Amino acid sequence: MADLLDSFERAARWIDAYYRDPGAYPVLSRSQPGDLTRALPTHAPEEGESFETIFSDFESLVIPGITHWNHPRFFAYFSISATPIAVIAEALAATLDVNAMLWRTSPAATELEEVVVGWLRELLGLDAGLHGIVYDTASTSGFTALAAARESLGLDIRERGIAGRDDLPTLRVYITDHTHSHIEKAAIALGVGRRNVVRVAVDETYAMRADALESALREDISRGMRPMCVAATVGTTSTTSSDPVPQIAEICKRYATWLHVDAAYAGPAAILPEFAHLLDGCERADSVVVNPHKWLFVPIDLSVLYVRDMPLLRRTFSLVADYLVTPEVGVRNYMDYGLQLGRRFRALKLWFAMRHLGVRGMRMRLRSHIDLAQTFAAWVRTEPGWDVVAPHPLSVVCFRFAGDDDVNAAIVDAVNASGDVFLSTTKLDGKLAIRLAIGNERTTEADVARAWELLRAAAATTARSPVPRGAN
Ligand SMILES: Cc1ncc(COP(=O)(O)O)c(C=O)c1O
């Protein structure tokens, strides 16, 4: 046991040093494809190896291939960061190694999950009629919601499937060009088919047009098709635009269509009283997803799906093998509410994070991210040659430098090659936009200023000697 303690101490010291200065590493890994593969043996070791040997390879071989999401100047995708205390909860959950599939296979795992998703629901101002369940990702949550939406149609698909049936209407799912791709993937997996994923027009703020949604529903119904789900987004991936959920909810009610709200990224901002309106309309949604691993300082992965009709969700997925029948009544067996049987004890890290930061700490961090994004947008807006190209209500700013896509791509490539700042891009109205996303609890104004400094320097260089995309 002394050896085990030594190993834990060694790892704990490494983690402590890492968290003290993740900015000491290049934010974007400098690995080339195949670097790690070539450095590792092609076969598993015949004999066990010491912790020292393994840990030393972790440091020398694995770490260089890590892109540091903890780096304070990680501004790509949805920048995320976990509060370190929640990482201890991950280690404890792994130590306990429980499978929280049934209430009896760890009553505390089930009940803690019920408690924390209840705390979160209250903080988000969500309706008490919505019941939370923890999954790994918003993609799984979205798939689960769409499966329930399909079951809600009463077409007996659970029993009879869809193949070879001529009594089934064509099922339709409604999104926009800005909806995250997991909804379309769910439509593929559930037999709806990509062709039946309807892309509703957006307005100039990239939000779904309620009138266009209503026209699409009306037209589809008149053609004998069956709307299965409208997926509205609060905080789209590219720009953080939000679809008008209250109006969409009204339309969904009128056309008896399931409303799923994807608030994976922006949902957490609703714990701020000044952003509580973001989840307006969700009191009429059938399902809502929020990802604490995106913007509530919980280590990936942890997504919470709130569903109104839990018995329906249970009917969608429950299959209880003889060896899983248990005598307890009035308990929730979470294996009945999704695809997977085995479940990690994810609620533990959400509980640690919420308790350690407190509501005040979480709000403070979210406000700081939003403020930093607004500061950055103001710098861009007032600099000649630069433009902010989308509304930026939260912690993401989309912008461009004068010139074509190649110029902007070259600027981003140059900044990312610095190893000091990591940015991503998207396309808006067919044009490349640079995207700066703030979500790391270590990011300060000096970090954002450094990104701006590198961007302007890269723009000046690119303007002097334009580099075609792919040439550097
Ligand atoms: C709006 C939105 N929804 C869903 C997802 C998918 O999240 P996950 O990685 O948890 O599946 C993303 C990913 O960034 C997203 O931006």
The ligand as a Tripos MOL2 file, in Angstrom:
@<TRIPOS>MOLECULE
LIG
   16    16     1     0     0
SMALL
NO_CHARGES

@<TRIPOS>ATOM
      1 C1        -24.8020   23.8450  -29.1360 C.3       1 LIG1
      2 C2        -24.1440   22.5120  -28.9880 C.ar      1 LIG1
      3 N1        -24.8890   21.4280  -28.7670 N.ar      1 LIG1
      4 C3        -24.3500   20.2060  -28.6390 C.ar      1 LIG1
      5 C4        -23.0030   20.0270  -28.7300 C.ar      1 LIG1
      6 C5        -22.4230   18.6380  -28.5840 C.3       1 LIG1
      7 O1        -21.8680   18.5370  -27.3310 O.3       1 LIG1
      8 P1        -21.2350   17.1760  -26.7990 P.3       1 LIG1
      9 O2        -19.7940   17.2390  -27.1580 O.co2     1 LIG1
     10 O3        -21.4910   17.2070  -25.3350 O.co2     1 LIG1
     11 O4        -21.9230   16.0510  -27.4920 O.co2     1 LIG1
     12 C6        -22.1700   21.1220  -28.9590 C.ar      1 LIG1
     13 C7        -20.7230   20.9500  -29.0310 C.2       1 LIG1
     14 O5        -19.9570   21.8720  -28.9850 O.2       1 LIG1
     15 C8        -22.7660   22.3900  -29.1020 C.ar      1 LIG1
     16 O6        -22.0180   23.4630  -29.3620 O.3       1 LIG1
@<TRIPOS>BOND
     1     1     2 1
     2     2     3 ar
     3     2    15 ar
     4     3     4 ar
     5     4     5 ar
     6     5     6 1
     7     5    12 ar
     8     6     7 1
     9     7     8 1
    10     8     9 2
    11     8    10 1
    12     8    11 1
    13    12    13 1
    14    12    15 ar
    15    13    14 2
    16    15    16 1
@<TRIPOS>SUBSTRUCTURE
     1 LIG1         1 GROUP 0 **** ****
